[in-house]
Amino acid sequence: METTIRKVTIIYYRDISLELMHETVCFPQNDNGRVIISKEFKQGKSIIAVCEGEVNILNKIGDRVENNNIEDEA
């Protein structure tokens, strides 16, 4: 049986920070179509969402606050 690999974007928090992070990676999927995320990748993270393919995140929680502060200072 051939292993199917899927490209996904994973949205997560690191255990040491409240900054919302994301990363696009490839992982194998099981027979039900669920992605099998490695223990190494999961280590030190709280996964919020797994999205199909590469996702271009335009804005995350906290981004507007930082951008508004920069604009206000100008």
C-alpha positions in Angstrom: 0.0 0.0 0.0 1.3 3.4 -1.0 1.5 6.2 1.7 -0.3 9.4 0.8 1.4 12.6 1.8 -0.6 15.8 2.4 0.5 19.4 2.6 -1.2 21.2 5.5 -0.9 24.4 7.4 -0.9 23.9 11.1 -1.9 26.8 13.4 -0.6 26.5 16.9 0.6 28.1 20.1 4.0 27.2 21.6 3.8 26.1 25.2 6.1 29.0 26.2 4.3 31.8 24.4 0.8 33.1 23.6 1.8 34.2 20.1 -0.3 32.4 17.5 2.1 30.6 15.0 1.6 28.7 11.8 3.7 26.5 9.6 3.1 24.6 6.3 4.4 21.1 6.4 3.9 17.7 4.7 2.7 14.6 6.7 1.4 11.2 5.8 -2.3 10.5 6.2 -4.1 7.4 7.5 -6.7 5.4 5.6 -9.5 7.7 6.9 -7.8 10.8 5.4 -6.6 12.2 8.7 -3.1 13.7 8.8 -0.6 11.9 11.1 1.3 14.7 12.8 4.7 13.5 14.2 5.4 13.5 17.9 8.5 15.7 17.2 6.3 18.3 15.6 3.7 18.3 18.4 6.3 18.6 21.1 6.0 21.9 22.9 2.9 23.0 20.9 -0.8 23.3 21.4 -2.4 22.7 17.9 -5.4 24.9 17.2 -6.2 23.9 13.6 -4.9 21.8 10.7 -5.8 23.4 7.3 -5.6 21.8 3.9 -2.7 23.0 1.8 -0.7 26.2 2.1 -2.7 28.9 3.8 -1.6 32.6 3.5 -2.6 34.1 6.8 -3.0 37.8 6.4 -3.7 38.8 10.0 -3.5 37.0 13.3 -4.6 37.9 16.8 -2.4 40.7 18.0 -1.2 41.8 14.6 -3.6 44.7 14.4 -2.6 45.9 17.9 1.0 46.0 16.9 0.3 47.7 13.5 -2.0 50.3 15.1 0.7 51.2 17.6 3.2 51.8 14.8 0.7 53.9 12.8 -0.2 56.0 15.9 3.4 56.8 16.5 4.0 58.0 13.0 
